[in-house]
Amino acid sequence: MRIFITGGAGCLGSNLIEHWIPAGHEIFVFDNFATGKREVLPQVAGLTVVEGSVVDGVLVDRLMGDFKPDIVVHSAASYKDPSDWLEDAATNVTGTINVARAAEAHGAKRLINFQTALCYGRPSAVPIPVDAPTAPFTSYGISKTAGEQFLRMAQIPVVSLRLANVTGPRLAIGPIPTFYKRLKAGQKCFCSDTVRDFLDMEDFLALMDQLLGETVPAGVYNVSTGEGHSIKEIFDIVADHLRLSNIEQPPIVPPGADDVPAVVLDASFTNATLGWHAEHNFEQTIRRQLNWYDQHGVTDIYSHLAAQPTSR
C-alpha cells in the first residue's frame, strides 16, 4: 500500500516505518523534526522523506497529491512547550485540518489519527470508556481534541486512536526513560502519585496492521491493556533492572496542576469491534523497554507537562 505518515520521525512513526517497509509498503514521511530525529529514518527503497510542517496547507496538499496515498497516518503533534498555545493550535488543529482536506481531495481510503488520552481530562472513573465525555484542560489536550473533532467531520473514513503510553524503540517521553537515565547517572528521582496504562509497541503494531484492512469501521477507539500501574511501580522495575538494591526510596509527590491522577483506558469496545487484544503484560512491556535502552541509551526526554519532571 501507499502510506503517507505525518510526524514519521517520531517514536510511533519510525517504528511503523521499520515494521512496514519490509512488508513491501511504499511510505512517504512528512516531518518538521521538532521532536523527531532525521537519523532514525533509514535511506531505503520505498521510503521518501520531506521536511516541512503540516501547518503549510499548500505543501501538504501538493505532496499528498503527488504521492496519492491509500492510507494517511496522522502522527504529527505539537506538545513540547505547554505555554505555546499558538504553536499547539497551529499544528494540532490547523495542521490536522490541512491533512484531512488533502486526504479527502486526493482519494485516500482511510485516515488514521493518533490522539492523546488526555482528551478525557480528569475522568470521574477509570478505566475510561471510549464514550466518556472529553474534557481536556491543557494546551496539548485541548488542541488535539479540537483536531480530532474536525476529523470526525471529514468526508473519508477516519479511525482515531486514543492511545495509552506506547513503549518501544526510541521512546523519549515519560517516566521510563527518565528513571533509567537519572538512576544510571546516580541522580535522585521522585514519583508523581499517578497511575497510567502502558502498551507494548508490538501490540500497537499488530493493531496498525489490522487497520490497513478494507473492513475496519471508522470511529474512535481506546487502545490500551486496560490496566493501570503507579509510577512507583515503574521506578521499582527500573531500579531492579539496574540492580540498585540499596537505592534511596523516592518521595511520592502529588500530581501537578497540569497533570491527571489516573489515566487508564477501557479498550473493551476496541476488543469487541476489532478483535484486537494486547498480548504483553505490564512487567514484560517495561523490561523490554529497559533492554532497548541498555543497547541504545537514552538521549532527549520530552514532556507535555509545564515543569520538566523526573517522572510523569
N, C-alpha and C positions, 0 to 999 in steps of 0.2 A: 504494500500500500504506500501511498504518498502521504507523509505525515509532516505537518508544519507545527513546530514547537516554539512558543514564545518562552523566554526565560530558560532556554535549553542548557545553559551553562551552570545552572543551579544544581542542588543535590538531586532533586527528583528528575529534572530534565536530563542530566548527564547519565543517571542510572538507566533511564528509559532508552537513551541512545545506545549505551553499551549492550542493552538487552535486545533491542530491536534491529540494529544493523546486521548482526549475524543471521537474523531470520529473513533477510532479503528486502526489508522495507527501505524506501528512499526517504530521507529525513532532511528537512530544512530547518535550521535553527536561527532564531532571531533573538538577540540579547544585547543589552546595553552594558553588561559586565559591571554593574554597580555592586553586586554581591557575588555573582557567578564569576568563574575564572576561565579565561580563554584556554589555558593549558589542559583543562580536563576534557576538551573536545578533540578527539583524535583526527588526524588527517587521513581519512579512509574513504574508499569509494562508497558512494551512496549517501555521503553527508556533506551538506552545504551549510556554511556559517556566514551570516551577515550581521554586522554590528549596527545597532540602532535602537530607538525607543518606540514602544507601542503608542506613545503619545503622538507620534508623527503619523497621522492617519493616511496621508498621501503615500508615504513609503510603505506602510503596512498593506495598503490596497494594491500597490504596484507589485510588491514581492509576492503576495498571495495570488495575484492574477497571473504572474509569470509561472509560478510553481503549480498552481491548480491542485491543491491537496484534496485527498479523500477525507482525511481526519485533521482537525485542528486541536492541539493540546495547548491550553492557555495556562502556563505556569508562571509567567512574569508577574511580579508583585513588588510594590514598594513597602518597606516596613522598618528599615534600619534607623530612621530618625523619627521618633514618635511625635516630635514637635513640628515636623514639616508637613502640615496638613495639606498645603497646596501640592506638594510632590505626590503624597499618597492619593489625593483626589485625582490628580492628572493621570497617574499610572493606573490606579486600581479602578477608576470609574471611566474617565475619558478613554484611556487605553483599552479597557475591556470593550467599550462600545465600538472602538475602531476595529478591533479584532472580530467582533461579532458581525459588523456590517460587511467587512471584507470577506468573511467566511460565507455569508449569505450571497454576496454578489458573484462569487467565483465557484459556487456549486459544491461546497464541502458537504459531505454526507452527515457529519456529526461534529459538534464542538464539545470537548471535554474540558471542564473548568476545575481548577483546584481552589477550594475555598477553605478558609480558616474556621476551626471550631469555635473561635472567639466570636463568631456571628451570634452565638446564643447569649452572650453577655454573662451575667451571673445567674445561672439557672436555678430554678426553685427546687429541682430534684435531679439526681443523677442515678443511673445513666440517662442521658438526654435523648429523647426520641426525635426522629427527624422532623416531626410535625410540631415540635415545641416552638414557641414564638422566638423570633430573633430580637435581640436587644443589645447590640454592640455599644460600647461606650469609649473605645479608644479610636484614634485616627485610623489605624490599620483595620480594625474590625468594622468600623463604620463604612470606610471606603470599599473594602472588599465585599461587604454585604450589599451596598448600593450597586456595585458592579454585577453581582450575581442577580439582583433583581432585574437589571436591564437585560441580562442574558435570557432570563425566563420569558422575555417578550420577543426573542429572536425568531426569525422565520425558518430556522433549521433546527433539527433535534439537538438539544443541549443536555448533557449529563454533567451535573455539578456535584463534585465530591467534597463533602465536609470531612476533613481529614484529622485523624488522630496524629500524634507525633510519630512520623515515619522515620525509622532509624536505618542507616545503611552507609555505604561508602560516601565520604565527603560531607557527612553531617557536621554542620558548623553552627548549630543553634541549640540552646537548651542546657540542661544540667549534665548530660553525659559527657560531652567534650569539655565542659567547664571543669567538672570534678577531675576528670582524667588529667587535664593539663595542669591544674593547680596542685593536685596531690603529687604528680610526678616531679614538680618543681619544689616540693616541700612547703607549699603555701597553705594557709588556713582557708577553710570554707565555712559557709553557713548554708542551712537548708531552709527554704521557704516552707511554711506549713501548708502545702498544697498537694493536690492529687491530680495525676494525669494518666492518660492511656497511651500506650506505646505499641507501634505496629512495625513488624519486620519488613524490610524492603522487599524481600522475596514474596511476601503475601501481597504487598502493594502491586508488584509487577504482575503477579498472577491475575489480579483484578483488571489491570490495564490491558493485558492480553485479551481478556474476555470482552472488554469494551470496544475492541476493534470489530466485533462481530456485527452482523446485519440486524439482529433482532433485539438488541438491548433497548429497553424502554427509556425514553427521555425522562428526566426528572432529577430530583435532589436525593442524594444518598449519603448517609453517615458511613464512614469507613474506619473501622476500629475492631479491636478484640472485644470491646465491651467491658474490659476490666480496668479498674483504677488502681494506681500504686503511688505511694508517697514519694516525695523527693528524697527523703531519708533512706528509703529502700535502695534507691539508685546509688546514693553515697556509699552505703554498706557494700554493695556489689563491686563498685569501683575500688574501694579500699581492699576488699578481699582479693580482687583480681591482681592488684599491685602488691599483694602480700604485706600490707601495712597493718600488722596485728595489734600494735600498741598505739595506734593513732588516737590523737585527741578527738573526742566526740564533738561534732559541730553544734553550734547553737541552732535551735529551731525558731525562726522568726515569723511573725505574721506576714501574710501576703501584702504587697504594696497596694497603694491606691489604684494603680492601673492593672493589677493582677486579679486573678479569679481563684477562689479557694479550691474548687473542684471542677474539672472538665473531663468527663468520661462520656463517650458517645455510645448510644444504643444502636447497634448495627443490625437489629433483628429484621427491619424492613429490607435492608440490603441483602441479608442472608436469604430471606424468603423469596425476594423478587429475582435476584441474580444467581442464587445458589452458591454464592461465594462465602467462604469462612476462612478466618485467619488460622494458620496451622502452627505457627511458632508461639510458644508461651513467653511470658514476661522475662524470666531469667535467661532463656535462650537468646532472646532478642537483644538484651543488654550486653550479654557476654560476647555475642557475635560482633557487636559494635566495638567493644573494647579490643577484641582480637584484631580488628581492622586498624584501630589506632596504634596498636603495637607495631604493625607493619609499616604504616604510612604517617603516623603522627597526627598532631592537631595544629592547625595554623590559625586563621582568623576565627573569631567566635562572634556571632551577631545575636542581637536580641530585639524583640519588638517592645520591650519594657523601657520606661523612661530612664531609670537608673540602670547602668550596666551591672548586673548582679553576678554573684558567683554561683547561683543556681537559679532555676526557674520554678 
